[in-house]
Amino acid sequence: MPLRSHATARQVRLGTELRRLREAAGLKARELAALLHSTSAQISQMELGFAGVSEERVRRLAAHCACTDEALIDALVTMATDRTRGWWEEYRGVLPPVFMDSAEAEHHATYLREIVITRVPGLLQTPDYARAVFAYMNPELPASELDPRVEHRMRRRTVIEGARPTPYEAIIHEVALRLRVSTRESMRVQLQQILDLIEKRQATVRVIPIDRDGFAGSGASMTYVGGPLPRLDTVLRDSPTGVAFIDAESQLDRLRGLFRRVEDAALDATASRDFIYRLAKEL
């Protein structure tokens, strides 16, 4: 298979998991290469996500690494052989790669859970809200670059609105629901859209009231992307250099614990719906 000029986050993750199998077996790249009748360079390219890998090679690699977890092997085979060209590919070369990587991660998720503190989650945003956010953070963007960002964000919602919607839960701080990123009227429309998505059971939303005692999770924002197995979960977090894709098991465990603590501070779904309704009535 020819080498890729760019590896997506999903392709990098597959390579990472294959490297973890090799390291768990105590094999060096050159040793695995000899077993697979390959070269160290080819193993490195595969583990970096730049080289494709067939089902037969994944299964041979797993066998040589003494991996007996059939569910994991099958999941890795699915990742290796998937040839999906989703709607997000239309934006490749138009938007930064992280837009495609995030949409692809959402597409393959078994469930999505999100914590947001200062903004309405992207999957729940109206076009006006999304436009205001993008324009504020990047005021120099011309319409030719701003419009595709807004359009891409709206199309992401197919994961919760499609024929087979992905289970989605958002925990939103009251601050995010009160901040007017645009006009009073646009925020009213935004809150009503959240209520509509709740009513259609396309989203479960829970609110953390601003007067909740003991909540110190202002930096807890994250998107938790459920994989086919817990080992293949991913957390997306904003960082100074962009969106970080986190998949190390120790970090996932820590973030799962953080998610549970934040969850404990939130109202239940019914009380949250009523809370949002009252906020909308105030506007």
Disulfide bonds with the S-S distance in Angstrom:
none
